[in-house]
Amino acid sequence: MKRWISWLVLSILVSSMAVGGWVPLVSKQALAAAPTPAQPIVLKLSHSTPPVSPQHKGVFVPWAEELEKRTNGRVKVRIFPSEQLGKAGEAYDLVLRRTVDISWVVPSFVIGQFPLDEIFHLPFLIPGGLDDPKSGRIRRTLYEKYLTPINFKEVKVLWTGRTGANVIMSTKPVRTVEDAKGLMAGYPGGRILMRLLQTVGASPIQVSAPDMYTNLEKRVTDAQVIPLEAMMTFKLNEVVKYVTMLNAGGGSFLTVMNQKTWSSLPADIQKIVDEMSPWAEEIQAKSWAGARGYAASVAKKSNIEIIEFPPVERNRWVEISRPIEEEWAKETDAKGLPASKMVQEIKQMLAK
């Protein structure tokens, strides 16, 4: 009986201490021996497109999720879209200064800084866009052999890409070279596109992506030269009546990481990131191609006239733009860069 009472008293005492918040003392040695949960590596990724864009929702979001999954939560990526951390033209400097760890760089947004990138903008040299296999092989070859070691050696290039070919979205029809004369034409950047517009008699105006809609709506510009997939991202279907399938050139872009950030990553995580790059290019191609197809269908539903050049008219544009390619190669060679060699290599690859 006494033993039963002692057990009861002890049980009540222990229960009372637990309810009162008493915690038994633990030795410092025991605390030191307990494993501390590792903090995840958090990478900041910055880009200039809005959250509805194919690059954000179709590429960066799934890439960040997949990276976290493959590293078992050891790496997390915080994405900052819509120029939240800096303007599109500052993207490369942002990653060099390590303001961000990863940045989406569109070289043509900074005129003159990356001259070799201009080869992608030569009007009718490299066909197709992101989802064109031959275009993809050419792009990867040019980056691996020339652009990365010459222009982007200060960063870790994760993967590259290219937009679809440029079209003319306009409030006035452009069916011939003559229709382009006097056209107030917006363009996103780069010397080559500017030269093409000047060659056909248009008045080029560099317009940043967020300003395209307003400029067209207020008739500051009559047209915007940009890839078709941009139509839905920036709602240009609301302010244009015509789309001329110019299919001239197309900008390249690349996703890069700060070199110090890359060097600080454990070797096994570096391996995972590298292994993911071909997959990232693949989903990127599908995302942009899907956006282009969707834009074309919405344009038709919006009663926007799609203008295709007949062969004779297209040849006129090709011939008019040919001196641009020759002048670019000559000017860039004079800077000690292998422009002519690159052009010849592209033509050899296209001939195969």
Disulfide bonds with the S-S distance in Angstrom:
none
